[in-house]
Amino acid sequence: MPSIADFKGSFTALARPTLFQIRGLGAGRELEFLCKATSIPESTLGVIEVPFQGRKIKIPGDRSFAEWSLTVINDDRFILRNYFEDWMNSIGSASDTFGNNNSVESIKEDAQVSQLGLDGSIIATWNIIGAFPTAVAANEFSARKLTLFQSVQLH
């Protein structure tokens, strides 16, 4: 009969959810920044029901991905918040209806989310392709509360 020691010995190392890095989203330059939280977007495979002899047969459909959210750590100059706001303004400005009219691809950026090992080496990487901002969360100010984190929603 296996023991607890056998069970514990079957794991070499566990991935730590707090050890990760974000790269990309730098408008053509390599941007790496501190991040409080993110996730790998959910992937869903749709189902198509095909009628066949009075019954419906289910077959795999299109694959879709959920929106990607991340919470970055602000510095005292709000460089990252300003970066994401400028990116949104280049897509569709608040003062006019014109944005970047070159192409849809010119507003999108790629990113990488990498899981790090205890020694800092990259043990897994996920590529986020064609992201663009859809929301930059509010920054709250209060005499009792200082917000150091900024949430960003990317599609």
Beta strands, then each sheet from edge to edge (+ up, - down):
strand 1: 20-24
strand 2: 32-33
strand 3: 35-38
strand 4: 43-52
strand 5: 55-65
strand 6: 68-73
strand 7: 109-116
strand 8: 122-131
strand 9: 133-136
strand 10: 149-154
sheet 1: 2+ 1- 7+ 8-
sheet 2: 3+ 6- 10+ 9-
sheet 3: 4+ 5-
end
